[in-house]
Each structure stands twice: as C-alpha cells, then as structure tokens.
Amino acid sequence: MSDRPEIFWELTRSICPVCARVVDAQILFRDNRVIMRKRCPEHGWFEALTFNDAELYVSSARYNKPGTLPLEFAAEVAEGCPHDCGLCPEHKQHACLGLIEVNTACNLACPLCFADAVSTHSLTPGASHTPHSYELTYEQVDYMLDRFVAAEGNPEVVQFSGGEPTIHPRILDFVELAQSKHIKYVMLNTNGIRIARDERFLARLAELKPHIYLQFDGFDERTDATIRGKKGLVKDKLRALDRLAEAGLRAVLVMALERGVNEHEVGEVIRFGLEHPAVFGVTIQPAFHSGRFMPFDPLQRMTIPDVLGLIETQAGEHFVRNDFVPIPCCFPTCNFVTYAYVDHGHVTPLPRVLNVDDYLDYLANRTLPDLSVDVQRALEGLWSSSAVPGTERAAGQFNCAACNLGMGLPTDLGTLSERIFMVVIKDFLDRWTFNVKTLMKCCVEVLVPDGRMIPFCAYNNVGYREQIRAALAAHPGAIGPGSLGPISPNGHGRVAQARQSVLR
C-alpha cells in the first residue's frame, strides 16, 4: 500500500466550470498548494489551484471574524446557496461595499473583463447599448441606493462601475445622489481615459470629490496590449493621475495581475504609488477568469501567496510578506492588506510596530484581557473591505492603533491621511475556484434594480449577471421587487442557457 500524494482537508460545494451545476468539491493540500478538485456528472473532473501556500491557508483561519447581520434581507431561502442571493438569511455577512454597474458599454475592448463589457467601437452610431446590454436610469440608481441604505443603515462605501461608468451620461449625477444619501465614501471605478481628456468632467469631479479606483496594470506596452487590447494606455493613466493630483482628488491604483504578463511590474507599481501625490494605495487583483478572459491553466493561476512573494522580491525595501494580514470581515483567504506610514520616503508598515495579529486573532484574543478595545476596533475598521485609504476616518483609526508607539504622527487628521498608504491583495472566485463556503461570507455586493444585493462572486459565476443583464436589456426602466422577473438561478441547465443566450 502507498499514501495518497495529498492531504484531504475539507469538503465544500462548488460549480462546474462548464455548466455551473452545483457539485461537491474537495479541498486538498498537495506540495503545500491548496487544490480544489471536483466532478460534474456531465463534464467530468476539474482541478484548480486556489491558494499557493497551504500553511498560510490554515493559519489564516484565526482571522475569521463573526459576521454582522444586515438590517433587512431581500430574498428567502428556497434552493440553498448559491441560488437564493439577495441577501438571503443564510448569508453570513452584511455588505461592506455596495457595487453598482451603471452600464455595460466601455470605451475599451479589454481581453480581460469580468463584466464582459461591450466596446463602444462595436456599437451602431448613436447607440449606447446592444440588445444584450443596458444603461441604468437615475430612478433605478435612486431606488438601489435607498435599498442599500435600508439594509445597512449607515453604508460605508458604494462604488460605481460598469462597463466604463464615466461614459454614462449621468454618472456625475449618480455620484452626487449617493453623497446626498449620506453614504460615507463614494468611489468611481474607471480606466481613467475620460479623466485624462475631459476638462469639464474633471472640474465637476473636483467639486464632488469621489474617491477614484483607477485601473493601472503596469507600465509596459505589452501589458496594455495583452490585458486591455490597446497599446499606450499608460500615457492616459499618468495624465489622469497628474490631473487628479492638481484637482485635489485621491486615487487607488488597481492592478489586474495575470501570470506571464505583468507580474514583473508589481514592485514598480507599488513604488510609483508611494511617490505619486494622488495615490494613497494599491490594490492588486490576481486575474480571475469570469466573463471575458484569456487562455489560462487553472493549476498555474496567480494567488495571494504568489503576490506576497512578488512584493517581497520586487519591493522588499518597503514591504515583506509578514507585513500583510488577512481581512477578517470576508473569508480570510480572500483579501490580505497592510498599512504604512510614509514620511519623506521612509515607509513604516503598521504591523512592524504593533502586533496586529493579537487584536485580529478571533480564535485566541478573547483570552488576552490587556488588549485595548479601542485599538481592536480601530484595526477592525482598517482591516475591512469598507476601508478607504486617504480618508480622515482611516487616519483616525491608524492614529488610534499606532498611539503611544513613538512614531511622531501628525495630530491633524488631514495631514496624517496624506501619509498613510495601503496595499491590498484581493482575490476573487471564478468558476474553477468557486467555493460556497467562501461565498457565504462575501461582503462585496452587487446592487440591482429590483432591490437585491448579490455577492460579487455569485453574480459573476452562477448566472446572475447573464440573467439580470438580459432582463435589464428587455425592460430598461424596470425598478422594484420582482421587476426583473424570476431571475434567481434554478438549476444548471437554466444558468447555462442564460449564459449562452447572452453570448449569442
């Protein structure tokens, strides 16, 4: 007899990458890699790498914070996760961040696009969408924001996305509308092209002061050409950042990371972000393969531990692996983050001066009576998907966490906020890595016009995106409960049919 080449860790549920049927999935440890193995009765066996460090995967479990209930649910439990999203009462976390996709049109045609956006270059002159796309109305966004407030009470963050949201004719009205509802932070997820080229648009942005979530994959022309389908985009990105700095607006660089394309640029992007006056953080997202994507090997995909290694290798003078701690509000293997105080080029990551682990270890820290409750709450605010760098709130939390450490922090929160830099590594699920256990604690929710909030990774993989997109294309002004019809996924056949109809 001989041993198996892997350790069986747990059983969860996933979906078939081909038809989206819900199937059992094994989580295996093989050569210190975390592998998902599953079988579809129709399409056979599949394996995918989910986390390239089994030891870190296991140790991160202690950061699994108890979830928070929303004030309202918008769906009932009928078929079980992931088929009842809305949120349903079985979901284990509230919405830290609400996402509104205002359109499906985009002024690029990226080969890597989880939203499968429609290039404006392919549209009939004068048209804003195709028979399988949509553009939200003011009334729809108003209702969606009201439902978000009703579920959350005092929502922290809403992010407008697309498509490319800046080409929506009413995007600035949407930003102003969200701010009027006292949502603390309004973010605009953009490729930056309109910011770089449109003076009037930038002037209005400067008045509203949303936080900019700027697509920024690297500096090489090959990176732009491969991921975004167009060379020379970095010129627009750099111009956009300079204009944002002049306008007093703050940005986070968002780097989609694909193996074999731009992993060599991680350190350069971080160093650039540390030096540019408009940039207060970098978010690195290993490419997940939903919507539109390039050919890839699911056993060689980029994962969070890979990114940690790249950061230490390429920017080790600023950050190392141990500077990063899992975010506890979602499932702890989804996001890792660190904060640093930057003073005249000197970078001091917070975990080097404060033992963050002690405060965020939810399996052990109840036994440590000397821990400060105020410090723990401050760290929970920083290590959350609702945290926004460059804000006075983040500065206040950082100041509380770092108090009495002799760091010489400015007492003015506005000044302090300009010296705090955040690096986030955010991994999303695709159909190869989809894990119901992880999904049930997702805190990033897509808001839709019928009032539901659908976890981001369910929206992209189970069939919700295709069905909602088709429903909105058929009924452009639909608002309110049931207005989009019976679109909750109901069996793998219906989901596959929805996906195929959109692709046609």
C-alpha positions in Angstrom: 0.0 0.0 0.0 1.1 3.6 -0.6 0.0 7.0 0.6 -2.0 9.4 -1.5 0.1 12.4 -2.7 -2.1 14.9 -0.9 -3.9 15.7 2.3 -7.7 15.8 2.2 -8.6 19.0 4.2 -12.3 19.5 3.8 -15.4 19.1 1.6 -17.3 22.1 0.3 -19.6 22.9 -2.6 -18.6 24.5 -5.9 -19.9 24.7 -9.5 -18.9 23.0 -12.8 -16.8 25.4 -14.9 -18.7 24.4 -18.0 -22.4 24.3 -17.0 -22.4 25.9 -13.4 -24.1 22.9 -11.9 -23.6 22.9 -8.1 -21.3 20.0 -7.2 -19.3 18.7 -4.2 -15.7 19.9 -4.1 -12.6 18.6 -2.2 -10.0 20.9 -0.8 -6.7 19.1 -1.0 -3.2 20.1 0.2 -0.6 18.9 -2.4 3.0 20.0 -2.2 2.0 22.9 0.1 -0.5 24.1 -2.5 -4.3 24.2 -1.9 -6.1 22.5 -4.8 -9.8 22.3 -5.4 -10.9 19.0 -7.0 -14.5 18.4 -8.2 -16.5 16.4 -10.6 -19.5 17.3 -12.7 -21.7 14.3 -13.7 -21.8 15.6 -17.3 -18.4 17.2 -17.8 -16.1 15.2 -15.6 -13.2 16.1 -13.2 -11.7 19.5 -12.7 -8.8 20.7 -10.6 -7.7 24.3 -9.9 -5.1 26.0 -7.6 -6.9 28.2 -5.1 -4.1 29.2 -2.7 -0.4 28.6 -3.2 0.6 28.2 0.4 -1.3 25.5 2.5 0.3 26.6 5.7 -0.8 30.2 5.3 -4.2 28.9 4.3 -4.6 27.1 7.5 -3.2 29.8 9.8 -5.4 32.4 8.3 -8.5 30.7 9.8 -7.9 32.6 13.1 -8.8 35.9 11.3 -12.4 34.7 10.6 -14.4 37.4 12.3 -18.0 36.8 13.3 -20.3 38.3 10.6 -22.7 41.2 11.0 -26.4 40.9 10.2 -27.9 43.4 7.7 -31.0 45.3 8.9 -33.0 43.7 6.1 -32.9 40.7 3.8 -34.2 40.8 0.3 -34.5 37.1 -0.5 -35.8 33.9 1.1 -34.0 30.5 1.3 -35.6 28.3 -1.3 -32.9 26.2 -3.1 -29.9 26.9 -1.0 -26.6 28.7 -1.6 -25.7 30.0 -4.2 -29.2 30.1 -5.7 -31.0 32.5 -3.3 -28.8 35.6 -3.4 -30.4 38.8 -2.4 -29.1 38.8 0.5 -30.8 35.7 2.0 -30.9 35.0 5.7 -28.3 32.3 5.4 -25.7 34.7 4.2 -23.1 35.2 6.9 -22.0 38.9 6.4 -23.5 42.3 5.7 -22.4 44.5 2.8 -19.2 46.3 3.5 -19.2 47.7 -0.1 -22.1 48.1 -2.5 -21.3 47.9 -6.2 -23.5 49.5 -8.9 -22.7 48.6 -12.5 -24.3 51.6 -14.3 -23.8 50.4 -17.8 -22.4 47.6 -20.0 -20.7 49.9 -22.5 -17.0 50.6 -22.4 -14.5 52.8 -24.4 -12.1 49.9 -24.4 -12.4 46.2 -25.5 -10.2 44.5 -22.9 -9.4 40.8 -23.5 -9.6 40.5 -19.7 -13.0 41.8 -18.5 -15.1 40.0 -15.8 -18.1 42.3 -16.8 -17.8 41.2 -20.5 -18.4 44.9 -21.3 -19.5 46.0 -24.8 -17.0 48.2 -26.7 -18.5 51.4 -27.9 -16.5 50.9 -31.1 -18.8 48.0 -31.9 -22.0 49.9 -31.4 -24.1 51.4 -34.2 -23.5 55.2 -34.4 -25.7 56.9 -31.8 -26.5 53.7 -29.9 -25.5 53.4 -26.2 -26.1 49.6 -25.9 -26.9 46.4 -27.8 -29.9 44.1 -27.4 -27.9 42.3 -24.6 -26.8 45.4 -22.7 -28.2 48.2 -20.6 -27.7 51.7 -19.2 -29.3 52.4 -15.7 -31.7 55.3 -15.2 -31.5 57.9 -12.5 -34.7 56.4 -10.9 -33.1 52.9 -10.8 -30.0 54.1 -9.1 -32.0 56.1 -6.7 -34.0 53.1 -5.7 -30.9 50.8 -5.5 -29.2 53.3 -3.2 -32.3 53.5 -1.0 -32.4 49.8 -0.6 -28.7 49.8 0.2 -29.3 52.3 3.0 -32.3 50.3 4.3 -30.2 47.2 4.5 -27.1 48.8 6.0 -28.4 51.8 8.0 -25.3 53.8 7.5 -23.5 52.3 4.5 -19.8 52.9 4.4 -18.9 52.6 0.7 -20.6 52.5 -2.7 -18.7 52.1 -5.9 -19.9 52.9 -9.3 -18.6 50.6 -12.0 -19.6 49.3 -15.4 -18.7 48.8 -18.3 -16.9 52.1 -18.1 -19.0 54.3 -15.7 -17.5 57.6 -16.8 -19.2 57.3 -20.2 -22.6 57.1 -18.7 -24.3 60.5 -19.4 -25.5 60.8 -15.8 -22.6 59.3 -13.8 -21.8 62.6 -12.0 -25.5 62.9 -11.0 -25.2 59.4 -9.6 -22.2 60.3 -7.5 -24.0 63.4 -6.2 -27.1 61.3 -5.5 -25.1 58.8 -3.4 -23.4 61.5 -1.4 -26.8 63.1 -0.7 -27.9 59.8 1.0 -25.0 60.2 3.5 -23.0 57.2 2.2 -19.6 57.9 3.7 -17.4 57.1 0.7 -18.4 57.2 -3.0 -16.0 55.6 -5.3 -15.7 55.7 -9.1 -14.1 52.6 -10.8 -12.6 53.8 -14.0 -9.9 53.3 -16.7 -9.1 57.0 -16.4 -9.4 57.9 -20.1 -12.2 60.5 -19.7 -10.4 62.0 -16.6 -7.3 62.4 -18.8 -9.0 64.0 -21.7 -12.2 65.9 -20.5 -11.6 69.2 -18.7 -15.2 69.8 -17.8 -15.6 66.3 -16.4 -12.5 66.7 -14.3 -13.8 70.1 -13.0 -17.0 68.5 -11.8 -15.2 65.6 -10.2 -13.1 68.1 -8.3 -16.3 69.6 -6.9 -17.8 66.3 -5.9 -14.5 64.7 -4.7 -15.4 61.0 -5.1 -12.5 58.5 -4.5 -11.1 57.2 -7.7 -10.4 53.5 -8.2 -8.1 53.6 -11.2 -7.3 50.7 -13.4 -3.5 50.6 -13.6 -1.9 47.3 -14.7 1.7 48.4 -15.3 3.9 50.4 -17.5 4.9 48.1 -20.3 3.2 48.5 -23.7 2.9 44.7 -23.8 0.9 44.8 -20.6 -1.7 47.2 -22.0 -1.8 45.4 -25.3 -2.4 42.0 -23.7 -4.7 42.8 -20.8 -6.5 45.9 -22.3 -6.2 45.3 -26.0 -4.6 48.6 -26.7 -1.1 50.0 -26.5 -0.1 53.3 -25.0 -2.8 53.5 -22.4 -0.3 54.2 -19.6 0.1 57.7 -21.0 -3.6 58.4 -20.3 -3.3 56.8 -16.9 -0.3 59.0 -15.9 -2.0 62.1 -17.3 -5.2 61.2 -15.3 -3.2 60.8 -12.1 -1.4 64.2 -12.6 -4.7 65.9 -13.2 -6.3 64.2 -10.2 -3.4 65.5 -8.0 -3.9 69.0 -9.3 -7.6 68.8 -8.6 -7.0 67.5 -5.0 -8.6 64.1 -5.8 -7.4 60.8 -4.4 -6.9 57.5 -6.1 -6.2 53.9 -5.6 -4.3 52.1 -8.3 -5.9 48.8 -9.3 -3.6 46.3 -10.9 -5.0 43.2 -12.6 -2.3 40.6 -12.4 -2.0 37.8 -15.0 0.7 35.2 -14.9 3.2 35.5 -17.7 2.1 39.1 -18.5 2.8 41.7 -15.8 3.9 40.0 -12.6 7.3 41.6 -13.1 5.8 45.1 -12.6 4.4 44.7 -9.1 7.3 46.4 -7.4 7.4 49.2 -9.9 3.7 49.9 -9.5 4.0 50.0 -5.7 7.0 52.3 -5.7 5.2 54.6 -8.2 2.2 54.7 -6.0 4.2 55.6 -2.9 5.8 58.5 -4.8 2.7 60.0 -6.6 0.8 62.7 -4.7 -2.6 61.5 -5.9 -2.1 57.8 -4.9 -3.0 56.6 -1.5 -3.0 52.9 -2.1 -2.5 50.0 -4.5 -4.9 47.1 -4.9 -3.5 44.0 -6.7 -6.1 41.6 -8.1 -4.9 38.3 -9.4 -6.8 37.7 -12.6 -10.0 35.7 -12.1 -11.5 34.1 -15.1 -15.1 35.2 -15.4 -16.8 37.0 -18.2 -14.1 37.6 -20.9 -10.6 36.2 -20.3 -7.5 34.9 -22.0 -6.5 31.2 -22.1 -5.0 30.0 -18.8 -4.0 27.0 -16.8 -6.2 26.7 -13.7 -3.4 24.9 -11.9 -1.0 27.7 -12.5 -3.2 30.7 -11.8 -1.9 33.6 -9.7 -2.9 33.5 -6.0 -2.4 35.8 -2.9 0.7 34.0 -1.7 2.3 34.4 -5.1 1.6 38.1 -5.0 3.1 38.3 -1.5 6.2 36.7 -2.8 6.4 39.2 -5.7 6.0 42.1 -3.4 8.8 41.0 -1.1 11.1 40.2 -4.1 10.5 43.4 -6.0 9.7 45.9 -3.3 11.3 44.3 -0.3 12.8 47.6 0.8 9.2 48.7 1.7 7.1 45.6 2.3 7.6 42.0 3.1 5.2 39.0 3.5 4.8 39.4 7.2 3.5 43.0 6.8 0.3 41.6 5.4 -2.7 40.4 7.4 -5.9 38.8 6.2 -9.1 40.9 6.2 -11.5 39.4 8.7 -14.8 40.7 7.5 -14.9 38.4 4.5 -13.4 34.9 4.4 -9.8 35.5 5.4 -8.2 33.9 2.3 -9.9 36.4 0.1 -8.1 39.6 1.0 -4.7 40.5 2.6 -3.8 44.1 3.5 -1.2 46.3 5.1 -1.0 49.9 6.0 2.2 52.0 6.2 3.1 55.4 7.5 5.1 57.2 4.8 7.4 60.1 5.9 9.9 61.7 3.4 10.3 58.4 1.6 10.6 56.2 4.7 7.9 53.5 4.8 6.9 52.0 8.2 4.3 49.2 7.9 2.0 49.2 10.9 2.4 45.5 11.6 6.1 46.1 12.4 5.3 48.5 15.3 2.1 46.9 16.5 1.3 43.2 16.8 -1.8 43.3 14.7 -2.2 39.6 15.0 -3.0 39.8 18.7 -6.0 42.0 18.0 -7.4 40.2 15.0 -7.0 36.7 16.2 -10.6 35.8 16.8 -9.8 32.3 18.0 -7.5 33.4 20.7 -7.7 37.1 21.6 -10.6 36.7 24.0 -8.1 35.3 26.5 -5.9 38.4 26.4 -7.5 40.9 28.8 -4.8 43.5 28.4 -5.7 44.2 24.8 -7.3 47.6 24.2 -10.9 47.5 22.9 -10.3 50.9 21.1 -7.2 49.6 19.3 -9.1 46.4 18.3 -12.0 48.4 16.9 -9.6 50.7 15.0 -7.8 47.7 13.5 -11.1 46.1 12.6 -12.0 49.3 10.8 -8.7 49.4 8.9 -8.8 45.6 8.1 -12.2 45.8 6.4 -13.4 45.9 2.9 -15.1 49.2 3.7 -11.8 50.9 4.5 -10.9 53.7 2.1 -7.3 55.0 2.1 -6.6 58.7 2.1 -9.6 59.5 4.3 -9.7 61.2 7.7 -11.6 58.2 9.1 -8.7 55.8 8.1 -6.2 58.3 9.5 -8.1 58.4 12.8 -8.2 54.6 13.0 -4.5 54.4 12.1 -3.7 57.0 14.8 -5.7 55.1 17.4 -4.0 51.8 16.5 -0.5 53.4 16.5 -0.9 55.6 19.5 1.9 55.7 22.1 4.3 53.9 19.8 6.6 56.9 19.4 6.0 57.2 15.6 5.7 61.0 15.7 2.4 61.1 13.9 0.8 64.4 12.9 -2.1 65.4 15.1 -4.0 66.9 12.2 -6.0 64.0 10.6 -6.0 65.6 7.2 -2.2 65.8 7.2 -2.0 62.2 8.6 -4.3 60.8 5.9 -1.9 62.0 3.3 0.9 59.9 4.8 -0.9 56.6 5.1 -0.5 54.2 2.3 -2.5 50.9 1.9 -1.6 47.8 -0.2 -4.4 45.3 -0.7 -4.3 41.9 -2.4 -7.8 40.9 -3.4 -8.6 37.5 -4.9 -12.0 36.8 -6.4 -13.6 33.5 -7.3 -14.2 32.2 -10.8 -15.9 29.0 -11.9 -12.8 27.0 -11.4 -12.2 28.1 -7.8 -15.8 28.8 -6.8 -16.3 27.9 -3.1 -19.7 28.2 -1.4 -18.0 28.3 2.0 -16.1 31.4 0.9 -19.1 32.9 -0.9 -21.3 32.8 2.2 -19.2 35.4 3.9 -18.7 37.7 0.9 -19.1 41.4 1.9 -18.9 43.0 -1.6 -22.4 43.0 -3.1 -23.7 44.0 -6.5 -26.8 46.1 -6.2 -29.5 45.5 -8.8 -32.7 47.5 -9.6 -35.1 45.0 -8.0 -33.6 45.8 -4.6 -31.4 42.8 -4.1 -27.7 42.7 -3.2 -25.9 39.8 -4.8 -22.5 38.7 -3.6 -19.9 39.7 -6.2 -18.5 36.2 -6.9 -22.0 34.7 -7.2 -23.0 37.5 -9.6 -20.1 36.7 -11.9 -20.2 33.0 -11.9 -23.5 31.4 -11.2 -25.6 33.0 -13.9 -27.0 36.1 -12.1 -25.0 38.5 -14.4 -26.3 37.0 -17.6 -29.9 36.8 -16.4 -30.0 40.3 -14.9 -28.3 41.8 -18.0 -30.9 40.1 -20.3 -33.7 41.3 -18.1 -32.5 44.9 -18.0 -31.9 44.9 -21.7 -35.5 43.7 -22.2 -37.0 46.1 -19.6 -34.7 49.1 -19.4 -36.6 51.1 -16.8 -37.6 48.2 -14.5 -37.5 49.1 -10.8 -38.6 47.4 -7.6 -39.2 44.0 -6.2 -39.9 41.4 -8.9 -39.5 44.0 -11.6 -36.8 41.9 -13.4 -38.9 38.7 -13.3 -37.9 35.3 -11.8 -34.1 35.6 -12.4 -32.8 33.6 -9.5 -30.8 30.7 -10.9 -32.8 27.5 -10.9 -30.7 24.5 -11.9 -27.6 24.2 -14.0 -29.5 24.0 -17.3 -31.2 27.3 -16.9 -28.0 29.1 -15.9 -26.1 27.6 -18.9 -29.0 28.7 -21.2 -28.8 32.3 -19.9 -25.1 32.5 -20.4 -25.3 31.1 -23.9 -28.2 33.4 -24.9 -26.1 36.5 -23.9 -23.1 35.2 -25.8 -25.2 34.8 -28.9 
